[in-house]
Structures are given as structure tokens and as C-alpha cells.
Amino acid sequence: MPAPGENLKINGDRLWDSLMEMARIGPGVAGGNNRQTLTDADGEGRALFQRWCEEAGCTMGLDRMGNMFARREGTDPDAPPVYVGSHLDTQPTGGKYDGVLGVLGGLEIVRTLNDLGISTRHPIVVTNWTNEEGTRFAPAMLASGVFAGVHTEDWAYAREDAEGLTFGAELSRIGWKGDEPVGARPMRAFFELHIEQGPILEAEGKDIGVVTHGQGLAWVQVTITGKAAHTGSTPMPMRRNAGLGMARVLEQVDRIALSHAPDAVGAAGHIEVHPNSRNVIPERAIFTVDFRSPDLSVIRDMEARLKDGAKAICDDMGLSVAFERVGGFDPVTFDSDCVEAVRRAAERLGYSHRNIISGAGHDACWINRVAPTAMVMCPCVDGLSHNEAEDISKDWATAGADVLMHAVIETAEIVE
Amino acid sequence: MPAPGENLKINGDRLWDSLMEMARIGPGVAGGNNRQTLTDADGEGRALFQRWCEEAGCTMGLDRMGNMFARREGTDPDAPPVYVGSHLDTQPTGGKYDGVLGVLGGLEIVRTLNDLGISTRHPIVVTNWTNEEGTRFAPAMLASGVFAGVHTEDWAYAREDAEGLTFGAELSRIGWKGDEPVGARPMRAFFELHIEQGPILEAEGKDIGVVTHGQGLAWVQVTITGKAAHTGSTPMPMRRNAGLGMARVLEQVDRIALSHAPDAVGAAGHIEVHPNSRNVIPERAIFTVDFRSPDLSVIRDMEARLKDGAKAICDDMGLSVAFERVGGFDPVTFDSDCVEAVRRAAERLGYSHRNIISGAGHDACWINRVAPTAMVMCPCVDGLSHNEAEDISKDWATAGADVLMHAVIETAEIVE
């Protein structure tokens, strides 16, 4: 089977226009989007996507989680499809590209193949996974997780939003609960194009990130307990200052992560002290350490050293310390054939590229459990995401979709 | 003039009974008191104190701030009185002794002198200063501050509580706004007995703290600004972590205070980070450094080193830092003659004692500006105060009031 020609390109203007048209649905307050999952706006976005897919000759499948599957037929009715896609839902103050680029980039592949009259042996299915963001109904990547067998359907249906509405009831209400069993689809492969949501590609001037791994994560909530006391009348040697203990542990978190440079990271984004009064020595400090690495043994090492080190610091200061693991997932190693298809595509098209590790979770991380999977990343301005100011250039979007298409159609096998 | 005899003692049981009776007014929810200033309970406490004073033969004066002055006449009508007292208002979840011991300890002096038929040349005036706590109407030590000329009457009247009620209106409402001009009283001296609100005396097994100084204070609010970024997708060298910058500054605050051991102290009780999300590098950390010392030059040195050091830390980390002085007062050096009177009293009575620096603010710190002033401290359990569990023993209260009496009547001059 031939490789796609190096001049085969998607239509960047059309992709960009579709991104802008989708962004009109569920507008934010600052130029971005608020199209949270299973809202009326989500339903409207789905309807637009369905219309576009049907106009492009696809048939739409819909499973019981509301996952959408727009199928362009292949020449071999028995060949398992190549899947491509991401998610159309957004954060409450989200951007126009997080997720959407991966779905509409998949649609743009179909439109381009139609324009050029190109057939593939394997069908191509453009997918919109329900509730990737997880802001309204936790956890994130909910429906792809059910698809991959990580969660059960009933558990997913029972997830509640802040108003007590359930995922299942809201999915029915907006009219996007299908009949199809979840996860029953054989897949030849899955490819997801996504903005980086980090600063590396832009900083290095690279067009494409070839995603080799997804970072694993451990969230360890640390509670340090000392003794509340008056900041004026308690001599320094008699203090048991939980805030100072926290400061020393935070310094240690930094050292631990740096000891596993360059891929491991560590920090605390969540920090509270009690009673949090200007003239009371903190009695308690609670903070969550976020360690990530593409290597599970590194995550385990960082957790163990955090616990040992914090214990030693606190013992020395007359403080007590407790740990709770409040979140975590294992690192993901993407399928080497799929990753190579992405790298070959970037090479063939002449786009600059580098290997990259996905720091955030994506639907691809779950789908990788049930099908050969890889991801393509494109830069985003200043690494900014989950923010209405999220931004990319049309050139970046075009390069990402070009690489996505080449990886997809090489895997789907062009029919001469 | 003779010194008081070493066998001259107050009646510790009567003092304790009065403390317990006063504590029945404005009870807390956990064994302490909620008798906040200018509430009905405050009015009830004042009425009880007035009744006791009148039963002890005193006449009550009341100024336009509601400060109460119960006068026991001296033998010389022209001699300026010796003042003794503290405050009857409490924190919302306050203890039974903070302030109250100093007022009822003063009353107990009058009762004891009456019992023993002892006269003094100078009148003795037992004082209840309005709104020492400052919880309902900030700032603390409001009415003694007006008395000492630190604040104006009109400014004090305009202070508002959380419901928008003013100090002036509430003082009238409870019926304790007098006609007497504030601050017009000549004073030979002022003595205040107070619980330590710190752990030193109990830890060292001392009966009495001879208060030589009041610590000065500087509250410096520090705002460190970095850049919000995803905890997963931002490589360590590209982070500008305001939370880590804060940790390093907190460590430095500790070192700076320890460099001025043993009297200086430093810590941050108030700490916030933004956006305070587990998977976002802190963009901003805001915290208030509380530095105290009895030496103004030490406070200035600590502030300067904090600013220089934090600037260096933040420059090195790509963070910006800003400082705001959100509170402060200068150290207080109490009157040496009054301090010596307290020390002689403890010696004469055979109580163990040590010099001590008041870490908290007290009415005496303001009155020291307009009259020779000193304080007597007694231990409190575990240094605990501003807490319903605040506790002292009857022996500690008795020793404190004994020393207070001896210092007061030595200064008021016993008439043979």
C-alpha cells in the first residue's frame, strides 16, 4: 500500500472556518467558550457536527454514553475502522481549540478525502467523546473511560453536577443518549490531535509534537499539624508552626522532582492554612502535591521520598504529618506503530517536530487500553489552556491536521 | 512612707468567686465567654461591676467613650489617683480571664483595703476600658487609644461592626455613654494585671511576669506573582511558581527572626494562593509576615531584610514581589519606676518572677503614652487565650492580684 503523497494537504481555511463557526455555540464571556457537557449548548454543538458529517457523506452512530461516531466507509466491509477524534465539550471558561480541534480536524480529513476522491480500505470514524472535561460531571474523560472499560455505564449515569442533576438524566434530556452498547466497536487504531496545553513546542519553534507517552500522576494531600499560638507572645523555640513545616516540604517537593529531570514534575497548586489569621501561628497546613512522570517507578520513588522527607522535617519541628492519596493514574505508553505513523507523517510533510509527553489526561489515554493509539500535538500560545484566552494560529492548526490525516490514512490504507 | 507589709494579701477566694460570677454574663458555647463590647451582655457586665464598686464605697465616673472609673478616695484631695484596671469585654469565643482579671483584680484591691481599714494618700481608681478586643469594632484598644490621644472621639464613634452599626450608636443604645471628656484625668500611674497569653511563665514555673516592654509589631503583606500554568504540561525549568517562592520567603522569615534571638519573633499566619487548584501552578501567593520585637531598630532591620531577601529570591525565580505594610505599632518601654514597683512587690511577697515582654497589645500600651505605666502578668495554661478553653489557676490569679495590690498601694502611698 502506498504512503500518502507529500503534497496531500487538508484545507486549512475550511478547518479554521469550522472552528470559528463551532465557537459561536456556547460563547464564553471573554472570547472563549462555555459549552459544558450535556448543556443545551453541547446539544447544539453536537447537532452542527452531525449536520457537517452527514453533509460529508458520513453516517452517524451514537452509543449509550452519547459518544458520536461519524463513519466514512472503506472499500473493505470487514476491515476495522481507523478512529480519529477528541471532544466538543469545553471548560466553563474554556478556549475554542481544546478538544474541538481534534474533532473538526478529523472531519476535515473526511472532507479532504472527499474533495480528492481518495478511498481507504479501512473505514474512517470521526468521534466526539462525551464529557472529556469533567468540570460539570467528575471525573474527566468519563465516556471514553466507560468505552475502555475503566468505569461502568451505571456508575457514569449516576455522576451528579453541582445542582444534583445526573449525567444519565441530562444526557437523555438533551436527546443524545443512543442505543448502541458502549465499547463494542473494534478499532484498527485511534488518533487524537490536541493542542499541547503546555509551552514546549512554541518555545522551541516546533510545528508538531509526536506524543510518545502520557504522564502518570500521583496527587498526595499532605496535612501538617502543629499548634495554634499567638504570633506575638510565643517565643520562637516554643513554636510548632505548621506553615513553616509546609514551606520546607514544598522546597523538598521541588528538589525531588528536579532529581528526575527532565521528564518528572512536582508542585503544589492547592495550599491552605488554618486558622489563617494574621496573628495566629498556623495550626494546620493542608496542601496537595502533584507529581507526574511518564515512568511509574519514578512516580513511586517521588511519593516515597516525599513521605520520608516530610516525616523527617516534621519530626524535627515537633509537627505531625499525614498523607492521603487523593488522585492518580498510571503513565501511558502509546502504541509504537501509531507513534511511528505520526512521526513519519511529520517527516513526509516537512514539519519540524519533537517527541513530547502529554502532561494532561486525554481520551486517547483511556482508548490506548483497548486499541493501538497515538496523539498529535500542535503548539498553543504561551501554553495557555482552560482559559478563554487560549489561542493557536491557523498555521499550527493546519500543520496538526495535515499530520493527523497522513497518520490516519496511512493506517487506513489508501486504495489506488 | 512605709512599704506594704509582706503579709498583706488579697482575698483569693473572693476574687475567684467574682471572676466566676462575671463569667455567667455573656456565656460562650464551650465554657468561656461571648461578652463582646457594647452588646447587651457588655451592659449587664458593666452594671454588675458598678454595683460591686459602689458596694465597696467607690463612686463611678463614666466618660464619653464609656470608660468606667471607680474611685476610692485618698486622704489628699489634690493627689492624682493611681489607676488600675483592664477590660471586661471579650472575644466572641473568649475566655473568662483575658481583661476581666485585671478589672476584678483592681476591685479586689479596694475590697481588701476596706477590710483592713487601710487608707492611701492618692485615690485609687479601678478602670474598665471600653472595647479592648476590637473584634466587633476594629481596632483593638479603641477607647484607651482615644484616652491617650491616639484616635479622635469622632473617628472612634464612626467605627462600624459587621452589621454596619456604629460604635457611637451602640454605646448610646446600651446606656453607657457618659458626659465626661475623654482623657482629661491626671494620673499618678496606671497598673494593669493580665494573663500572659503566652507559654513562658507556665513553662518556667514562674508565678509573675514583670512586664518591662511591649513588643512593637510590623505586619508586611507580601504578594508574589508568577504564572499560572498546568502542573502536568509545564516543564520544571519553565515554571514561575509563586507558591514555591513563598515557601522560600517563609524560610527566610524564620531565619531573620532567629538572628535576633531571643526577643524577636517572626512568622506568617495568613497565607493564600491563587487560583488554589490542584493542577495549576500558583500564579499568586499572598501572605502576611508578622515581625515583633521590643526594639524598634530590630523591627526595621527585619522588615528591610525581608524585602531585600524576598526580592532576591523572586528575581532568581522569575517572580515579581510587592510589599504592603498593613499594620504596625512601635515598641513600648514601660515606666521604670512602675516596673520596679512591680518587681519589688513580687520580691516582697516571695513570688517567683521574671522579666517578660508583652507580645500582645494591651490598654496599658496606650496609657503608657500619657502616664507612668506598668503591667503584671500571671501564667495561663498552655499559653492559650482568645479561646473559650483559656484557663488559669486560682493560685495564679491570687499571686497576680497580690503583686498588683502591692505595686498600686506602694505608689498610692499607705497612710499610717
HADDOCK unambig.tbl for C-alpha pairs under 7 A between the chains (distance, minus, plus):
assign (segid A and resid 197 and name CA) (segid B and resid 233 and name CA) 6.52 0.50 0.50
assign (segid A and resid 198 and name CA) (segid B and resid 233 and name CA) 4.82 0.50 0.50
assign (segid A and resid 198 and name CA) (segid B and resid 234 and name CA) 5.42 0.50 0.50
assign (segid A and resid 199 and name CA) (segid B and resid 234 and name CA) 6.47 0.50 0.50
assign (segid A and resid 230 and name CA) (segid B and resid 198 and name CA) 7.00 0.50 0.50
assign (segid A and resid 231 and name CA) (segid B and resid 267 and name CA) 6.91 0.50 0.50
assign (segid A and resid 232 and name CA) (segid B and resid 292 and name CA) 6.48 0.50 0.50
assign (segid A and resid 232 and name CA) (segid B and resid 359 and name CA) 4.04 0.50 0.50
assign (segid A and resid 232 and name CA) (segid B and resid 360 and name CA) 5.59 0.50 0.50
assign (segid A and resid 233 and name CA) (segid B and resid 197 and name CA) 6.53 0.50 0.50
assign (segid A and resid 233 and name CA) (segid B and resid 198 and name CA) 4.78 0.50 0.50
assign (segid A and resid 233 and name CA) (segid B and resid 358 and name CA) 6.60 0.50 0.50
assign (segid A and resid 233 and name CA) (segid B and resid 359 and name CA) 4.04 0.50 0.50
assign (segid A and resid 233 and name CA) (segid B and resid 360 and name CA) 6.27 0.50 0.50
assign (segid A and resid 234 and name CA) (segid B and resid 198 and name CA) 5.42 0.50 0.50
assign (segid A and resid 234 and name CA) (segid B and resid 199 and name CA) 6.46 0.50 0.50
assign (segid A and resid 235 and name CA) (segid B and resid 265 and name CA) 6.65 0.50 0.50
assign (segid A and resid 236 and name CA) (segid B and resid 265 and name CA) 5.98 0.50 0.50
assign (segid A and resid 244 and name CA) (segid B and resid 250 and name CA) 6.49 0.50 0.50
assign (segid A and resid 244 and name CA) (segid B and resid 251 and name CA) 6.73 0.50 0.50
assign (segid A and resid 247 and name CA) (segid B and resid 247 and name CA) 4.17 0.50 0.50
assign (segid A and resid 247 and name CA) (segid B and resid 248 and name CA) 6.88 0.50 0.50
assign (segid A and resid 247 and name CA) (segid B and resid 250 and name CA) 6.51 0.50 0.50
assign (segid A and resid 247 and name CA) (segid B and resid 251 and name CA) 6.73 0.50 0.50
assign (segid A and resid 248 and name CA) (segid B and resid 247 and name CA) 6.88 0.50 0.50
assign (segid A and resid 250 and name CA) (segid B and resid 244 and name CA) 6.49 0.50 0.50
assign (segid A and resid 250 and name CA) (segid B and resid 247 and name CA) 6.51 0.50 0.50
assign (segid A and resid 251 and name CA) (segid B and resid 244 and name CA) 6.73 0.50 0.50
assign (segid A and resid 251 and name CA) (segid B and resid 247 and name CA) 6.72 0.50 0.50
assign (segid A and resid 265 and name CA) (segid B and resid 235 and name CA) 6.67 0.50 0.50
assign (segid A and resid 265 and name CA) (segid B and resid 236 and name CA) 5.98 0.50 0.50
assign (segid A and resid 267 and name CA) (segid B and resid 231 and name CA) 6.90 0.50 0.50
assign (segid A and resid 267 and name CA) (segid B and resid 281 and name CA) 6.96 0.50 0.50
assign (segid A and resid 268 and name CA) (segid B and resid 278 and name CA) 6.75 0.50 0.50
assign (segid A and resid 268 and name CA) (segid B and resid 281 and name CA) 6.99 0.50 0.50
assign (segid A and resid 269 and name CA) (segid B and resid 276 and name CA) 5.55 0.50 0.50
assign (segid A and resid 269 and name CA) (segid B and resid 277 and name CA) 5.29 0.50 0.50
assign (segid A and resid 269 and name CA) (segid B and resid 278 and name CA) 4.65 0.50 0.50
assign (segid A and resid 269 and name CA) (segid B and resid 279 and name CA) 5.95 0.50 0.50
assign (segid A and resid 269 and name CA) (segid B and resid 280 and name CA) 5.25 0.50 0.50
assign (segid A and resid 269 and name CA) (segid B and resid 281 and name CA) 5.04 0.50 0.50
assign (segid A and resid 269 and name CA) (segid B and resid 282 and name CA) 5.36 0.50 0.50
assign (segid A and resid 270 and name CA) (segid B and resid 276 and name CA) 4.59 0.50 0.50
assign (segid A and resid 270 and name CA) (segid B and resid 277 and name CA) 5.08 0.50 0.50
assign (segid A and resid 270 and name CA) (segid B and resid 278 and name CA) 4.83 0.50 0.50
assign (segid A and resid 271 and name CA) (segid B and resid 273 and name CA) 6.47 0.50 0.50
assign (segid A and resid 271 and name CA) (segid B and resid 276 and name CA) 6.43 0.50 0.50
assign (segid A and resid 272 and name CA) (segid B and resid 272 and name CA) 6.67 0.50 0.50
assign (segid A and resid 273 and name CA) (segid B and resid 271 and name CA) 6.46 0.50 0.50
assign (segid A and resid 276 and name CA) (segid B and resid 269 and name CA) 5.53 0.50 0.50
assign (segid A and resid 276 and name CA) (segid B and resid 270 and name CA) 4.58 0.50 0.50
assign (segid A and resid 276 and name CA) (segid B and resid 271 and name CA) 6.42 0.50 0.50
assign (segid A and resid 277 and name CA) (segid B and resid 269 and name CA) 5.27 0.50 0.50
assign (segid A and resid 277 and name CA) (segid B and resid 270 and name CA) 5.07 0.50 0.50
assign (segid A and resid 278 and name CA) (segid B and resid 268 and name CA) 6.74 0.50 0.50
assign (segid A and resid 278 and name CA) (segid B and resid 269 and name CA) 4.64 0.50 0.50
assign (segid A and resid 278 and name CA) (segid B and resid 270 and name CA) 4.83 0.50 0.50
assign (segid A and resid 278 and name CA) (segid B and resid 288 and name CA) 6.34 0.50 0.50
assign (segid A and resid 279 and name CA) (segid B and resid 269 and name CA) 5.97 0.50 0.50
assign (segid A and resid 280 and name CA) (segid B and resid 269 and name CA) 5.25 0.50 0.50
assign (segid A and resid 281 and name CA) (segid B and resid 267 and name CA) 6.96 0.50 0.50
assign (segid A and resid 281 and name CA) (segid B and resid 268 and name CA) 6.97 0.50 0.50
assign (segid A and resid 281 and name CA) (segid B and resid 269 and name CA) 5.04 0.50 0.50
assign (segid A and resid 282 and name CA) (segid B and resid 269 and name CA) 5.36 0.50 0.50
assign (segid A and resid 288 and name CA) (segid B and resid 278 and name CA) 6.35 0.50 0.50
assign (segid A and resid 292 and name CA) (segid B and resid 232 and name CA) 6.48 0.50 0.50
assign (segid A and resid 358 and name CA) (segid B and resid 233 and name CA) 6.61 0.50 0.50
assign (segid A and resid 359 and name CA) (segid B and resid 232 and name CA) 4.07 0.50 0.50
assign (segid A and resid 359 and name CA) (segid B and resid 233 and name CA) 4.04 0.50 0.50
assign (segid A and resid 360 and name CA) (segid B and resid 232 and name CA) 5.60 0.50 0.50
assign (segid A and resid 360 and name CA) (segid B and resid 233 and name CA) 6.27 0.50 0.50
